[in-house]
Amino acid sequence: MNSAGFTSWEGVEAYFTFAQSPGMIQFWFWLMVVLCIIPILSAIKHENKVERDYRNKR
């Protein structure tokens, strides 16, 4: 399985799949931002609901 675009590590400083495509870098960046924010918002919503339910039972 030699899927890399180079044959030796000599002279290879950095190898980026999307280095020539800033649009793809931005796409993946924003996708990761959204995927990190969704669980946080979901947890906040859940915690607020649990607290509201707890206060109503007392």
C-alpha positions in Angstrom: 0.0 0.0 0.0 2.1 2.9 -1.3 -0.5 5.6 -1.7 1.8 8.6 -1.0 2.8 10.9 -3.8 6.5 10.6 -2.9 9.0 7.7 -2.8 11.3 8.8 0.0 11.2 11.1 3.1 14.3 12.9 1.9 13.4 16.5 1.1 9.8 16.1 2.2 9.1 18.9 4.7 5.3 18.8 4.6 2.8 16.9 2.6 -0.8 18.3 2.5 -3.6 16.7 0.6 -5.4 19.9 0.0 -2.5 22.3 -0.1 -3.4 23.8 -3.5 -7.1 24.1 -2.6 -7.9 26.8 0.0 -11.6 26.2 -0.5 -11.3 22.6 0.7 -9.2 23.6 3.7 -11.9 26.1 4.6 -14.6 23.5 4.0 -12.9 21.0 6.4 -12.2 23.7 9.0 -15.9 24.9 9.1 -17.1 21.3 9.1 -15.0 20.6 12.2 -16.2 23.8 13.9 -19.8 22.8 13.4 -19.1 19.2 14.5 -17.5 20.6 17.7 -20.3 23.1 18.4 -23.3 20.7 17.9 -22.5 18.5 21.0 -21.9 21.5 23.1 -25.2 23.0 22.2 -26.9 19.7 22.7 -25.4 19.3 26.1 -26.5 22.9 27.1 -30.0 22.1 25.9 -30.1 18.8 27.8 -28.7 20.3 31.0 -31.2 23.2 30.9 -34.1 20.8 30.5 -33.0 18.5 33.3 -32.6 21.6 35.6 -36.0 22.9 34.7 -37.6 19.5 35.3 -35.9 19.2 38.7 -37.0 22.6 39.8 -40.6 21.8 38.8 -40.7 18.6 40.9 -39.7 20.4 44.1 
